[in-house]
Each structure stands twice: as structure tokens, then as C-alpha cells.
Amino acid sequence: MGINHSQLARMLCPVKHLGEYLKDPIATHQKLQDGDIKMRALVWPAMVYSGKIAGEHFNPQQVQNGLFEGYLLE
């Protein structure tokens, strides 16, 4: 499971790479699996941010907005 599952990988994807994942999910999923996209503690996963699609309201200028408002955390 985890990043090997396409739907879970989208939620676990570092939020700063979510736009890339939504544009090309197959290639970005492969980058996650290969370790080309690093999953670090300083970059929160998309699932902790608000939005119908986890992280869709992420603003890199105000990273605290919407944090811990993801639908999985309600």
C-alpha cells in the first residue's frame, strides 16, 4: 500500500508536488516510487490540507492556511 497504491500516493504526495501529480499522475507516481520526489518531514502530505481533492487549496505563500483541515482529519 502507501505510495504503491495510486489513490493513496496522491494523498501522500508532498503537497508542493500535487499540481504535478494532478497534471501527470502516472509519471509523478513513478517519481514517488523511484524516490525522485523526496517525502520529507518538512513538507506535509496533500491529505492534511483542505479541499475536495486533498490539498487543492494549498498556497505555497501561506502554508499554514488549510493545514490539518483535510477531510480525512475531520
HUNOR-V394283 format. One record per residue. N is the residue number from 1. RES is the residue in three letters. SS is DSSP state (hx for helix, st for strand, lp for the rest). Layout:
n=[N	N]
res=[RES	RES]
ss=[SS	SS]
This chain:
n=[1	2	3	4	5	6	7	8	9	10	11	12	13	14	15	16	17	18	19	20	21	22	23	24	25	26	27	28	29	30	31	32	33	34	35	36	37	38	39	40	41	42	43	44	45	46	47	48	49	50	51	52	53	54	55	56	57	58	59	60	61	62	63	64	65	66	67	68	69	70	71	72	73	74]
res=[MET	GLY	ILE	ASN	HIS	SER	GLN	LEU	ALA	ARG	MET	LEU	CYS	PRO	VAL	LYS	HIS	LEU	GLY	GLU	TYR	LEU	LYS	ASP	PRO	ILE	ALA	THR	HIS	GLN	LYS	LEU	GLN	ASP	GLY	ASP	ILE	LYS	MET	ARG	ALA	LEU	VAL	TRP	PRO	ALA	MET	VAL	TYR	SER	GLY	LYS	ILE	ALA	GLY	GLU	HIS	PHE	ASN	PRO	GLN	GLN	VAL	GLN	ASN	GLY	LEU	PHE	GLU	GLY	TYR	LEU	LEU	GLU]
ss=[lp	hx	hx	hx	lp	hx	hx	hx	hx	hx	hx	hx	lp	st	hx	hx	hx	hx	hx	hx	hx	hx	hx	lp	hx	hx	hx	hx	hx	hx	hx	hx	hx	hx	lp	lp	lp	lp	lp	lp	lp	lp	lp	lp	st	hx	hx	hx	st	lp	lp	lp	lp	lp	lp	lp	lp	lp	lp	lp	lp	lp	lp	lp	lp	lp	st	lp	lp	lp	hx	hx	hx	lp]
